[in-house]
Amino acid sequence: MNHQTYRPSRPPMMPSALADFASAIMRNAEDIGRNFTRPDSDWTMMFFAMGGHSPAICSIILSCPEDKDRLPAALTDIVRKTGATRTALITSCWMVETKTTNPAAAELTVQACNEFGVSNHPERFEVLQLGVADAPDEWREWSQSECASEVYQAKITRHADTPPTLGEWVKQPGTQPGTQWTGRMARICARALANGRE
């Protein structure tokens, strides 16, 4: 896994509300997409570690499948080094939506994705996903359940001869602890915040 870190000479102004922070990153992603020139253009994975003594914005390249497993530890390390109290991760990824109210059928879909990979599921679709998280106000050790966490997704549509286009951003339900949000990226920003304080 490779990552490049940009450290602003002055700490950037950070919106006070988590939703406004997310909106600023979404607008930036939309601007990046408008400058694409090729059908295979894609958004670079970016991690924002803000609010600490050394704010950082990191572009991350996953060079092999194992890097996905190493990603949570890498983000935790960045949080630890920067003292971040607010994080965001934006990345393109494959999704599968369970279109059933039958819990057993939904569980089979989850098991199939875990075993064979979401990218191999016949009903997969591509999204740009943004996860954001805020630590509690009090400066101390905290658990991930204490971190405010939100996830937004916009569907990516690929075209044969023109650059990809981004759909409308939708806030995802089920991102709080105890709800059905599974996978490697589930609450990854909150986990990085919590583990970076230990």
Secondary structure, DSSP 8 states (H G I E B T S, - for coil): -EEEEE--SS-----SSHHHHHHHHHHHHHHHHHT--STT----EEEEEESSSS-EEEEEE--STHHHHHHHHHHHHHHHHHT-SEEEEEEEEEE-----S-HHHHHHHHHHHHHH-GGG-TT-EEEEEEEEEE--SS-S---GGGSEEEEEEEEEE--SSS--EE---EE-S--STTSS--STTTTHHHHHHHHTT-
